[in-house]
């Protein structure tokens, strides 16, 4: 049974740019730990980090365009 409280909306889903930012941060930290331990970082991690940076940059640019209109 769910209760509804008219003063507070239901919890939604975390925005994509937030979870992508968190994922990028976790990948960077994990890669740093591996490097510090003298281990190789999986190349796929670098590819994922690059894609996340591009996605987040696209999001930032879209936000700036929206603010300038």
C-alpha positions in Angstrom: 0.0 0.0 0.0 1.4 3.4 -0.9 0.7 6.6 1.0 0.5 9.9 -0.8 1.5 13.1 0.7 0.3 16.1 -1.2 3.0 18.4 0.1 5.9 16.2 -1.2 6.1 14.8 -4.7 7.1 11.2 -5.2 10.8 10.5 -5.5 11.8 10.5 -9.2 14.8 9.2 -11.1 18.3 10.6 -10.9 19.0 12.8 -14.0 21.2 11.2 -16.6 23.9 13.9 -16.3 24.2 13.2 -12.5 24.7 9.5 -12.8 27.1 10.0 -15.7 29.1 12.4 -13.6 29.2 9.9 -10.7 30.2 7.1 -13.0 33.0 9.2 -14.5 34.2 10.1 -11.0 34.2 6.4 -10.0 36.1 5.3 -13.1 38.8 8.0 -12.5 39.2 7.0 -8.9 39.4 3.3 -9.8 41.9 3.9 -12.6 44.0 5.9 -10.2 44.0 3.1 -7.6 45.1 0.6 -10.3 47.9 2.9 -11.5 49.0 3.5 -7.9 49.2 -0.3 -7.5 51.3 -0.7 -10.6 48.5 -2.4 -12.5 47.2 -1.8 -16.0 43.9 0.0 -16.5 41.5 -1.8 -18.9 41.4 0.1 -22.2 37.6 -0.1 -22.2 37.6 2.1 -19.1 39.4 4.9 -21.1 36.8 4.5 -23.9 33.9 4.8 -21.4 35.5 7.8 -19.7 36.0 9.5 -23.1 32.3 8.9 -24.0 31.1 10.2 -20.6 33.2 13.3 -21.0 31.7 13.9 -24.4 28.2 13.3 -23.2 28.6 15.6 -20.3 30.1 18.3 -22.5 27.1 18.0 -24.9 24.8 18.3 -21.9 26.6 21.4 -20.7 26.5 23.0 -24.2 22.7 22.3 -24.5 22.2 23.9 -21.1 24.2 27.0 -22.1 22.1 27.3 -25.4 18.9 27.1 -23.4 20.1 29.8 -21.0 21.1 32.1 -23.8 17.7 32.0 -25.5 
